[in-house]
Amino acid sequence: MTLRMNPYLIMDGNTKEAIQFYEKALDAKVVMVQTFGEMPANPDFPLPESARDRVSHANLIVGETVLMLSDTFPGQPVQSSNQVQICIMTDAAEHAKQIYEALREGGKVVMPLQETFWSPAYGIVADKYGVNWNISTEVEA
């Protein structure tokens, strides 16, 4: 039996922009992007023109993780929360710093990147899309 959990980010019409940002910030590889306009038409639910270019589903590969994204339908609000955060683990403090700096571009620092008792480089940043990221460096025991 296989069990996997993948982060899924919901955006408000700016998923294509976010994909480009994460490609650069996280060295993500785009696997697929599909817009609502590319989905099969449903005569019972005509697609509004304002939804055609929004992303219905996207998959990116970030390291060993699949990151999924999509846009909401126009008019559906996106709510941001600090209840769920995505934790990025790396084995090099310099790599943690590079990721932290890239994700904080246009975002805000929640906790500065610093040495802690469990990590030589740990910090929290909310990126410009409102996604909260924990960046941590693992050390061998």
The 8 nearest C-alpha neighbors of each residue, nearest first, counted from 0:
[[1, 2, 3, 4, 5, 64, 65, 63],
 [2, 0, 3, 4, 5, 64, 65, 63],
 [1, 3, 0, 4, 5, 64, 65, 6],
 [2, 4, 5, 1, 64, 65, 0, 6],
 [5, 3, 6, 2, 65, 64, 7, 66],
 [4, 6, 65, 66, 7, 3, 64, 67],
 [5, 7, 66, 67, 8, 4, 85, 65],
 [8, 6, 67, 68, 66, 5, 9, 69],
 [9, 7, 68, 67, 10, 6, 69, 66],
 [8, 10, 69, 70, 68, 7, 71, 11],
 [11, 9, 70, 14, 12, 13, 69, 71],
 [12, 10, 70, 71, 13, 77, 9, 76],
 [11, 13, 70, 53, 14, 10, 71, 73],
 [12, 14, 16, 15, 11, 10, 17, 70],
 [13, 15, 17, 16, 10, 12, 70, 18],
 [16, 14, 18, 17, 13, 19, 54, 12],
 [15, 17, 19, 13, 14, 18, 20, 21],
 [18, 16, 14, 20, 19, 15, 21, 13],
 [19, 17, 15, 21, 20, 16, 22, 14],
 [18, 20, 22, 16, 17, 21, 23, 15],
 [19, 21, 17, 23, 18, 22, 24, 16],
 [22, 20, 24, 18, 25, 23, 19, 27],
 [23, 21, 27, 26, 19, 20, 25, 24],
 [22, 24, 21, 26, 20, 25, 19, 27],
 [25, 23, 21, 101, 26, 22, 20, 102],
 [26, 24, 21, 27, 23, 22, 98, 61],
 [25, 27, 22, 23, 24, 28, 61, 21],
 [28, 26, 22, 61, 25, 60, 21, 59],
 [27, 29, 60, 59, 22, 30, 26, 61],
 [30, 28, 59, 31, 58, 27, 60, 22],
 [31, 29, 58, 59, 28, 60, 32, 57],
 [32, 30, 58, 57, 29, 33, 59, 56],
 [31, 33, 57, 56, 58, 34, 54, 30],
 [34, 32, 56, 54, 55, 57, 37, 31],
 [35, 33, 54, 55, 36, 37, 53, 52],
 [34, 36, 55, 51, 38, 37, 53, 54],
 [35, 37, 51, 34, 38, 52, 50, 46],
 [38, 36, 34, 35, 33, 39, 51, 40],
 [37, 39, 35, 36, 40, 34, 33, 55],
 [40, 38, 41, 37, 36, 35, 42, 46],
 [41, 39, 38, 42, 45, 46, 44, 36],
 [40, 42, 44, 43, 45, 39, 46, 38],
 [43, 41, 44, 45, 40, 46, 39, 47],
 [44, 42, 41, 45, 40, 46, 39, 47],
 [43, 45, 41, 42, 46, 40, 47, 39],
 [46, 44, 42, 41, 43, 47, 40, 48],
 [45, 47, 44, 48, 50, 51, 36, 40],
 [48, 46, 49, 50, 45, 51, 73, 44],
 [47, 49, 50, 51, 46, 52, 36, 45],
 [48, 50, 47, 51, 73, 52, 53, 46],
 [51, 49, 53, 48, 47, 52, 72, 73],
 [52, 50, 36, 35, 48, 53, 49, 34],
 [53, 51, 34, 50, 36, 54, 35, 49],
 [52, 54, 50, 34, 51, 12, 70, 35],
 [55, 53, 34, 69, 70, 56, 33, 35],
 [54, 56, 34, 35, 69, 33, 70, 53],
 [57, 55, 69, 33, 54, 68, 32, 34],
 [56, 58, 32, 68, 31, 67, 69, 33],
 [59, 57, 67, 31, 30, 66, 29, 65],
 [58, 60, 29, 66, 30, 28, 65, 27],
 [59, 61, 65, 28, 27, 64, 66, 62],
 [62, 60, 27, 64, 63, 65, 59, 25],
 [61, 63, 64, 60, 27, 26, 65, 25],
 [62, 64, 61, 60, 65, 66, 27, 59],
 [65, 63, 61, 62, 60, 66, 5, 59],
 [64, 66, 60, 59, 5, 61, 67, 58],
 [65, 67, 59, 6, 58, 5, 60, 7],
 [68, 66, 7, 58, 57, 8, 6, 59],
 [69, 67, 8, 57, 7, 9, 56, 58],
 [70, 68, 56, 55, 9, 54, 10, 14],
 [71, 69, 10, 54, 12, 11, 9, 53],
 [70, 72, 11, 75, 10, 73, 9, 69],
 [71, 73, 75, 50, 74, 70, 53, 11],
 [74, 72, 75, 50, 71, 49, 12, 11],
 [73, 75, 76, 72, 71, 11, 77, 49],
 [76, 74, 72, 73, 71, 77, 11, 70],
 [75, 77, 74, 78, 11, 71, 73, 72],
 [78, 76, 11, 79, 10, 75, 9, 71],
 [77, 79, 76, 80, 9, 129, 10, 11],
 [78, 80, 129, 77, 81, 130, 128, 82],
 [81, 79, 82, 78, 83, 129, 130, 131],
 [80, 82, 83, 84, 131, 79, 130, 125],
 [81, 83, 80, 84, 79, 131, 85, 130],
 [84, 82, 81, 80, 85, 131, 130, 132],
 [85, 83, 131, 132, 86, 81, 133, 82],
 [84, 86, 132, 133, 131, 87, 83, 6],
 [85, 87, 133, 132, 134, 84, 88, 135],
 [86, 88, 134, 133, 135, 85, 89, 132],
 [89, 87, 135, 136, 134, 86, 137, 90],
 [90, 88, 136, 91, 137, 95, 135, 87],
 [89, 91, 137, 136, 138, 92, 88, 94],
 [92, 90, 94, 93, 89, 136, 95, 137],
 [91, 93, 95, 120, 94, 136, 96, 119],
 [92, 94, 96, 95, 91, 97, 120, 98],
 [93, 95, 97, 91, 96, 92, 98, 89],
 [96, 94, 92, 98, 93, 97, 99, 134],
 [97, 95, 99, 93, 94, 98, 100, 92],
 [96, 98, 94, 100, 95, 99, 101, 93],
 [99, 97, 101, 95, 96, 100, 102, 24],
 [100, 98, 96, 102, 101, 97, 95, 103],
 [99, 101, 103, 97, 98, 102, 96, 104],
 [100, 102, 24, 98, 99, 104, 103, 97],
 [103, 101, 99, 126, 104, 100, 24, 98],
 [102, 104, 106, 100, 126, 101, 107, 124],
 [105, 103, 106, 102, 101, 100, 126, 127],
 [104, 106, 127, 103, 126, 107, 102, 128],
 [107, 105, 127, 126, 103, 104, 125, 108],
 [108, 106, 125, 103, 124, 109, 126, 105],
 [107, 109, 124, 110, 111, 125, 123, 103],
 [108, 110, 124, 123, 107, 125, 111, 122],
 [111, 109, 123, 122, 108, 112, 124, 113],
 [112, 110, 122, 113, 108, 109, 123, 121],
 [113, 111, 122, 121, 120, 110, 123, 96],
 [114, 112, 120, 121, 111, 122, 115, 119],
 [113, 115, 119, 120, 118, 121, 116, 112],
 [116, 114, 118, 117, 119, 113, 121, 120],
 [115, 117, 118, 114, 119, 121, 120, 113],
 [118, 116, 115, 119, 137, 138, 114, 121],
 [119, 117, 115, 120, 136, 114, 116, 121],
 [118, 120, 114, 115, 136, 92, 121, 113],
 [121, 119, 114, 113, 92, 118, 136, 112],
 [122, 120, 135, 112, 113, 134, 118, 114],
 [123, 121, 112, 110, 111, 134, 133, 113],
 [124, 122, 133, 110, 109, 132, 134, 108],
 [123, 125, 108, 109, 132, 131, 107, 103],
 [124, 126, 131, 107, 130, 106, 129, 132],
 [127, 125, 106, 128, 103, 129, 102, 130],
 [126, 128, 106, 105, 129, 125, 104, 103],
 [129, 127, 126, 130, 106, 17, 10, 125],
 [128, 130, 126, 127, 125, 79, 131, 106],
 [131, 129, 125, 126, 128, 132, 84, 79],
 [130, 132, 125, 84, 124, 129, 85, 126],
 [131, 133, 85, 124, 84, 123, 86, 125],
 [134, 132, 86, 123, 122, 85, 87, 135],
 [133, 135, 87, 122, 121, 86, 123, 132],
 [136, 134, 121, 88, 120, 87, 133, 89],
 [135, 137, 89, 90, 118, 120, 92, 88],
 [138, 136, 90, 89, 118, 135, 88, 139],
 [137, 139, 140, 136, 90, 118, 119, 117],
 [138, 140, 137, 90, 136, 118, 117, 91],
 [139, 138, 137, 117, 118, 90, 136, 116]]
